[in-house]
Amino acid sequence: MTDNRAPRRIRHEVADAVAQMALSLALSVVVAGLFVLLVRLGTR
């Protein structure tokens, strides 16, 4: 019983970590995109 539960917990933790990484990467990309757009508009 415990052998089947342990892997599931690990998988859930990994899934949560991956989800957090994806969200952080998405936010960083959006922020970078907005910064680039502001710089381009400012240079013009």
C-alpha positions in Angstrom: 0.0 0.0 0.0 2.7 2.5 1.0 4.8 1.6 -2.1 1.9 2.7 -4.4 1.3 5.9 -2.5 4.9 7.2 -2.3 5.4 7.4 -6.1 2.1 9.2 -6.4 3.1 11.8 -3.9 6.5 12.3 -5.7 4.7 12.6 -9.0 2.3 15.2 -7.6 5.2 17.2 -6.1 7.1 17.1 -9.4 3.9 18.1 -11.3 3.5 21.1 -8.9 7.1 22.1 -9.3 6.9 21.9 -13.1 3.7 24.0 -13.0 5.4 26.6 -10.9 8.4 26.7 -13.2 6.1 27.0 -16.3 4.2 29.9 -14.6 7.4 31.7 -13.7 8.8 31.3 -17.2 5.6 32.6 -18.7 5.6 35.6 -16.4 9.2 36.3 -17.2 8.6 36.1 -20.9 5.6 38.4 -20.7 7.6 40.9 -18.6 10.5 40.8 -21.0 8.2 41.3 -24.0 6.5 44.3 -22.4 10.0 45.7 -21.5 11.2 45.3 -25.1 8.0 46.9 -26.4 8.5 49.9 -24.1 12.1 50.3 -25.1 11.2 50.2 -28.8 8.5 52.8 -28.3 10.8 54.9 -26.2 13.6 54.8 -28.8 11.1 55.8 -31.5 
